[in-house]
Amino acid sequence: MWPFSQPNWKSIAASKQQTRQELVDEALTTLATTSADSSTDQYTRASASEIVKNIESGQWTASDVMEAYIIRAGTVQRLHNPITEVLFSDALTRAKALDEEFQKSGTIVGPLHGVPISIKDQYDIEGHDSSIGFSAWCNSPKRSDAAVVEAVRRAGGIVICKTNVPQTMLNFECSNPVWGVTSNPWNDQYTCGGSSGGEGAMLAADASALGVGSDVGGSLRIPALYCGVYSLKPGAGRISRRGACSSNPGFDAIPVTPGPMGRTVADVKLLSRVLFNCTPANTYEGIAPVPFRVVQVPKKLKIGYYFEDKFVRTSPANRRAVQETVDALRLAGHELVEFDLPFGPRSIQIFVSLTSGDGYRTLRSPSGSDPIEKNLFLITLGPSLYSWVRTTAAWVVRNILGDRLFADTFARSKPSNVGEYWSYNAQKNQMIREFYEEVWDRYQFDAIIAPGMVAPALPHGGTTRLSPLANGTFFYNVVDSPVGIVPVTRVDPTKDALPSDWHATSNGIGSLILNDLVYGAPGVTGIYDVNKMKGLPVGVQVVGRHWEDERILEIMDIVDKVLPKRNFGPGSWSPPQTEK
């Protein structure tokens, strides 16, 4: 290598980013005669369901819709960087073909006819990379489509791009060495979440009408919470993972679940119907032969709720989101019962024990010469230490600093032998059984309303020290529950500031270290700043029993409708005036 040449990963990243920009510019130049005014806004302000309805009625064409979304996607890419692989030209060609077919037949090809859809980078699309931010996986186009892509296309959906993810996908800061950082459309100083972060940003800014992501620890839910959109994490075994690449193949202790993201509950339900129906019975994956089911829910629901998972204290903004949801449901005549979430911190300890079983060697192996993102620091710290150093550090945190929760969790982040790994799986199974006995069976809830996260979106770099904040979503991966996300409100400095007695009343609620990092302490500046966070979305999780995915979609719809009108959904985001 010559003295002044770039390292290989840098040249690969530069080449991929240049190609991406050229493809975006080429499409926008082609569409330059289409003015980005209110006439195109009518398409981006429409839900996926409305797009199909207007195309079927003959009022719109798939081509007009596609042009509007590509123009918007170009703007959003320049502002927030959510896109990896660009499929704009293919999308325009497919839209034209759908229009020609509709002119001849007068019939739409399927329930997603003409809908612009973005796809998380991990899903294979023929002719395009699935690099998930690893330079070693670039320039290796796939030979076939993933099952979810096949399903979307068969239903008439049009894929416009693939979207960005965090390095390794075991993090919720959407950043990697190949594609760079994706920011939150509501405030570019904050993360859009992850690992389906590019999807969250695209949908929030009306750059796609629907999206497909995946979830192993919150990856469908955190971006939806941070970006103010809707999503469903199905239970394991409902949607095919064929053609979904992974940096950790063979890890199934906590299954990855593909799932839909959208800007309305109706749209999430629409895509769920398509995805649940995409896998035939008796395939090698063992996907349950259960197509989408139409279900009825009681007119009066019994819903449980809680404010704390007892690992990190829930912020005033996130507590308010739960309370406003509870109040609206109660006003509508439903029964709401507050309960204590049992063994909340146990979920992150089991999650960490299982995911770090090989010291993250497999997870990190595709990185090669790529620099490791600083956002992975705390996640990967434990296994990188000598055993005696890790044990000593945990002892100091537990006995000197007085933080038993942090110490116990950190001590579990290490390579395991086979016997230990089996023990952790047994602990997971025991937790699932106890959760059903102590919550579902005891109370007979129809659903649970839970905080989405303990705080709104983190500033860029926040996951370097605060990755454990995902415990609130980890919990429902460990117990394998279907979970929907509904945006509820936005950070309001007049309502969400820390009360004067906050720190005095925090004793005994969660990790001392993590609480200080979030809310501040003498000599420590916390990340929870309601003035800087003003306007960021805050949502809730709507949780059900395993195999009750369709039931949760119905209850999400009820929750969404009982809440007062709020500024979420198609058309709620606008680009800066200088970008219009």
Secondary structure in CASP SS format (residue, H / E / C, confidence):
PFRMAT SS
TARGET T0000
AUTHOR 0000-0000-0000
METHOD secondary structure of the structure
MODEL  1
M C 1.00
W C 1.00
P C 1.00
F C 1.00
S C 1.00
Q C 1.00
P C 1.00
N H 1.00
W H 1.00
K H 1.00
S H 1.00
I H 1.00
A H 1.00
A H 1.00
S H 1.00
K H 1.00
Q H 1.00
Q H 1.00
T H 1.00
R H 1.00
Q H 1.00
E H 1.00
L H 1.00
V H 1.00
D H 1.00
E H 1.00
A H 1.00
L H 1.00
T H 1.00
T H 1.00
L C 1.00
A C 1.00
T C 1.00
T C 1.00
S C 1.00
A C 1.00
D C 1.00
S H 1.00
S H 1.00
T H 1.00
D H 1.00
Q H 1.00
Y H 1.00
T H 1.00
R C 1.00
A C 1.00
S C 1.00
A H 1.00
S H 1.00
E H 1.00
I H 1.00
V H 1.00
K H 1.00
N H 1.00
I H 1.00
E H 1.00
S C 1.00
G C 1.00
Q C 1.00
W C 1.00
T C 1.00
A H 1.00
S H 1.00
D H 1.00
V H 1.00
M H 1.00
E H 1.00
A H 1.00
Y H 1.00
I H 1.00
I H 1.00
R H 1.00
A H 1.00
G H 1.00
T H 1.00
V H 1.00
Q H 1.00
R H 1.00
L H 1.00
H H 1.00
N C 1.00
P C 1.00
I E 1.00
T E 1.00
E E 1.00
V E 1.00
L C 1.00
F H 1.00
S H 1.00
D H 1.00
A H 1.00
L H 1.00
T H 1.00
R H 1.00
A H 1.00
K H 1.00
A H 1.00
L H 1.00
D H 1.00
E H 1.00
E H 1.00
F H 1.00
Q H 1.00
K H 1.00
S H 1.00
G C 1.00
T C 1.00
I C 1.00
V C 1.00
G C 1.00
P C 1.00
L C 1.00
H C 1.00
G C 1.00
V C 1.00
P E 1.00
I E 1.00
S E 1.00
I E 1.00
K E 1.00
D C 1.00
Q C 1.00
Y E 1.00
D C 1.00
I C 1.00
E E 1.00
G C 1.00
H C 1.00
D C 1.00
S C 1.00
S C 1.00
I C 1.00
G C 1.00
F C 1.00
S H 1.00
A H 1.00
W H 1.00
C C 1.00
N C 1.00
S C 1.00
P C 1.00
K E 1.00
R C 1.00
S C 1.00
D C 1.00
A C 1.00
A H 1.00
V H 1.00
V H 1.00
E H 1.00
A H 1.00
V H 1.00
R H 1.00
R H 1.00
A C 1.00
G C 1.00
G C 1.00
I E 1.00
V E 1.00
I E 1.00
C E 1.00
K E 1.00
T E 1.00
N C 1.00
V C 1.00
P C 1.00
Q H 1.00
T H 1.00
M H 1.00
L C 1.00
N C 1.00
F C 1.00
E C 1.00
C C 1.00
S E 1.00
N E 1.00
P C 1.00
V C 1.00
W C 1.00
G E 1.00
V E 1.00
T C 1.00
S E 1.00
N E 1.00
P C 1.00
W C 1.00
N E 1.00
D E 1.00
Q E 1.00
Y E 1.00
T E 1.00
C C 1.00
G C 1.00
G C 1.00
S C 1.00
S C 1.00
G H 1.00
G H 1.00
E H 1.00
G H 1.00
A H 1.00
M H 1.00
L H 1.00
A H 1.00
A C 1.00
D C 1.00
A C 1.00
S C 1.00
A C 1.00
L E 1.00
G E 1.00
V E 1.00
G E 1.00
S E 1.00
D E 1.00
V C 1.00
G C 1.00
G C 1.00
S C 1.00
L C 1.00
R H 1.00
I H 1.00
P H 1.00
A H 1.00
L H 1.00
Y H 1.00
C H 1.00
G C 1.00
V C 1.00
Y E 1.00
S E 1.00
L E 1.00
K E 1.00
P C 1.00
G C 1.00
A C 1.00
G C 1.00
R C 1.00
I C 1.00
S C 1.00
R C 1.00
R C 1.00
G C 1.00
A E 1.00
C C 1.00
S C 1.00
S C 1.00
N C 1.00
P C 1.00
G C 1.00
F C 1.00
D C 1.00
A C 1.00
I C 1.00
P C 1.00
V C 1.00
T E 1.00
P E 1.00
G E 1.00
P E 1.00
M E 1.00
G E 1.00
R C 1.00
T C 1.00
V H 1.00
A H 1.00
D H 1.00
V H 1.00
K H 1.00
L H 1.00
L H 1.00
S H 1.00
R H 1.00
V H 1.00
L H 1.00
F H 1.00
N C 1.00
C C 1.00
T C 1.00
P C 1.00
A C 1.00
N C 1.00
T C 1.00
Y C 1.00
E C 1.00
G C 1.00
I C 1.00
A C 1.00
P C 1.00
V C 1.00
P C 1.00
F C 1.00
R C 1.00
V C 1.00
V C 1.00
Q C 1.00
V C 1.00
P C 1.00
K C 1.00
K C 1.00
L C 1.00
K E 1.00
I E 1.00
G E 1.00
Y E 1.00
Y C 1.00
F C 1.00
E C 1.00
D C 1.00
K C 1.00
F C 1.00
V C 1.00
R C 1.00
T C 1.00
S C 1.00
P H 1.00
A H 1.00
N H 1.00
R H 1.00
R H 1.00
A H 1.00
V H 1.00
Q H 1.00
E H 1.00
T H 1.00
V H 1.00
D H 1.00
A H 1.00
L H 1.00
R H 1.00
L H 1.00
A C 1.00
G C 1.00
H C 1.00
E E 1.00
L E 1.00
V E 1.00
E E 1.00
F C 1.00
D C 1.00
L C 1.00
P C 1.00
F C 1.00
G H 1.00
P H 1.00
R H 1.00
S H 1.00
I H 1.00
Q H 1.00
I H 1.00
F H 1.00
V H 1.00
S H 1.00
L H 1.00
T H 1.00
S C 1.00
G C 1.00
D C 1.00
G C 1.00
Y C 1.00
R H 1.00
T H 1.00
L H 1.00
R H 1.00
S H 1.00
P H 1.00
S H 1.00
G C 1.00
S C 1.00
D C 1.00
P C 1.00
I C 1.00
E C 1.00
K H 1.00
N H 1.00
L H 1.00
F H 1.00
L H 1.00
I H 1.00
T H 1.00
L H 1.00
G H 1.00
P H 1.00
S H 1.00
L C 1.00
Y C 1.00
S H 1.00
W H 1.00
V H 1.00
R H 1.00
T H 1.00
T H 1.00
A H 1.00
A H 1.00
W H 1.00
V H 1.00
V H 1.00
R H 1.00
N H 1.00
I C 1.00
L C 1.00
G C 1.00
D C 1.00
R H 1.00
L H 1.00
F H 1.00
A H 1.00
D H 1.00
T H 1.00
F H 1.00
A H 1.00
R H 1.00
S C 1.00
K C 1.00
P C 1.00
S C 1.00
N C 1.00
V H 1.00
G H 1.00
E H 1.00
Y H 1.00
W H 1.00
S H 1.00
Y H 1.00
N H 1.00
A H 1.00
Q H 1.00
K H 1.00
N H 1.00
Q H 1.00
M H 1.00
I H 1.00
R H 1.00
E H 1.00
F H 1.00
Y H 1.00
E H 1.00
E H 1.00
V H 1.00
W H 1.00
D H 1.00
R H 1.00
Y H 1.00
Q C 1.00
F C 1.00
D C 1.00
A E 1.00
I E 1.00
I E 1.00
A E 1.00
P E 1.00
G C 1.00
M C 1.00
V C 1.00
A C 1.00
P C 1.00
A C 1.00
L C 1.00
P E 1.00
H C 1.00
G C 1.00
G C 1.00
T H 1.00
T H 1.00
R H 1.00
L H 1.00
S H 1.00
P H 1.00
L H 1.00
A H 1.00
N H 1.00
G H 1.00
T H 1.00
F H 1.00
F H 1.00
Y H 1.00
N H 1.00
V H 1.00
V C 1.00
D C 1.00
S C 1.00
P C 1.00
V E 1.00
G E 1.00
I E 1.00
V E 1.00
P E 1.00
V E 1.00
T E 1.00
R E 1.00
V C 1.00
D C 1.00
P H 1.00
T H 1.00
K H 1.00
D H 1.00
A C 1.00
L C 1.00
P C 1.00
S C 1.00
D C 1.00
W C 1.00
H C 1.00
A C 1.00
T C 1.00
S C 1.00
N C 1.00
G C 1.00
I C 1.00
G C 1.00
S C 1.00
L H 1.00
I H 1.00
L H 1.00
N H 1.00
D H 1.00
L H 1.00
V H 1.00
Y H 1.00
G C 1.00
A E 1.00
P C 1.00
G C 1.00
V E 1.00
T C 1.00
G C 1.00
I C 1.00
Y C 1.00
D C 1.00
V C 1.00
N C 1.00
K C 1.00
M C 1.00
K C 1.00
G C 1.00
L C 1.00
P E 1.00
V E 1.00
G E 1.00
V E 1.00
Q E 1.00
V E 1.00
V E 1.00
G C 1.00
R C 1.00
H C 1.00
W C 1.00
E C 1.00
D H 1.00
E H 1.00
R H 1.00
I H 1.00
L H 1.00
E H 1.00
I H 1.00
M H 1.00
D H 1.00
I H 1.00
V H 1.00
D H 1.00
K H 1.00
V H 1.00
L C 1.00
P C 1.00
K C 1.00
R C 1.00
N C 1.00
F C 1.00
G C 1.00
P C 1.00
G C 1.00
S C 1.00
W C 1.00
S C 1.00
P C 1.00
P C 1.00
Q H 1.00
T H 1.00
E H 1.00
K C 1.00
END
